[in-house]
Amino acid sequence: MTRKDMEKVVQDMIAAKSCYPVLRARGEEWLNAGDTDTEEAAWKKLVAQAKVDIMPIDDLISFAASETGAKVLGKEGAEMLLKHAQAIKAQGAEYCDCPACKGAAIVIEYENLYD
């Protein structure tokens, strides 16, 4: 994957409503560090944050089934998310498939982008 390709992945990830603020900040830092001596260090920070913020599918299922999930998403929203999460887990998903987590998964997959 080229840096330009990864820029699109990171831009989509940080634009997602579901992207955590610190992950968004790390993504912006990396995007802004292009062709500088801080680019690789910014990438390593982004990868580390992606590993922290990506939501494992079992955590997503637990959230969707919880009272907190119902409060945040509404009862129907939580039920829909729970069904969706269970379905993608049955298909082999390891992580949430929201745009932020999809982007984080790609960042993690290409953590050695600069090697």
N, C-alpha and C positions, 0 to 999 in steps of 0.2 A: 504494500500500500504506500502510495506517495504521501508527502506532507499535505499536498493540495487535497487529496482524497480525505485525509484525516481531518483537515480543517472543516470540511463539510460535515463530517460525523460530529465533531465537537460543536460546531455552530448549531446543528439540529438538537444536540443534547442540551446545551445551555439555554436554548429557546423554549424547551419543554416546560410546561407549567409544573410538572412533577420534579423538576431538577432542584436538588437541595442547594441552598445559597452558597455554601462553601465549595461544592463541586462546580457551580457556575463560576465562582471567582477564580478557581484554579484553571478552568477552561479558558476564561478570558485572558488570564495571565499567560497561558501558553500561546494563544492566538496572537497576543500582542508582542510576544518575544521572538517572533519569526526572524530568522537570519541575524540573531544577536548571540552574544556569548552566554546568555542566560536561557536560551531556548531548551537545551537538553535538561537542565535543572528544573525548568518549569514543567517539562514533560513528565519527569519523574514524580513531581508533586501531584500532577494531575492523575497519573496512574495510581499513586498511593491513595488519593482521595476517592477515586472510582472504586477501589477495592473496599473502602470503608462504607461507601454510600450505596452500592448496588444492593438491591433487596433480594435475598434468597427466596425462592418460591414458597418455602414452608413458613417464612416470616410473613409473607404477603397473605397467605391463607389464614394464619393466626390473626393478623390485623383485621382482615375482612370478616372474620367470625366473632370478633370481640365487640364489647360495648363501645369502645373507643371508635372502632371502625363504623359502627352504626351512627354514632354521634357526628363523626366527621363527614361521612358520605350519605347519611340518611339510611333508614332501614332497607329500602329497596336498592339503593346504590351499593350498600355493603353486600347484600345478597347476590346482586349481579356480579360484583367483583369476586366474591367467593366462588361462584359457579365458574367464572372465567378462569380464575387461578387454578382451581381443581382440574379443569379441562386441559389447560396448557401443561400442568404437571403430569397428567396422564399421558401427554404426548412427548414427555421427556424434558420439559423446560426445567432449568435449574434456577432461573431468576425471573423476576417480574419482567413483563414485556412492554412496560410503558416506554415512551420515547427516551426518557432520561436513562433508564436502566439498560435499554438496548444500546445506547451510545456508550455507556460505561462498560458494557460487556465487550464492545469493539475496542475501546481504549485498552482494556486489560489484555485482550487477545494480542494486541500489537504493542505490548509494553516494551518490547525490545526494538522499537522503531528506529532508534539511533545506534544500534549495535552493528 
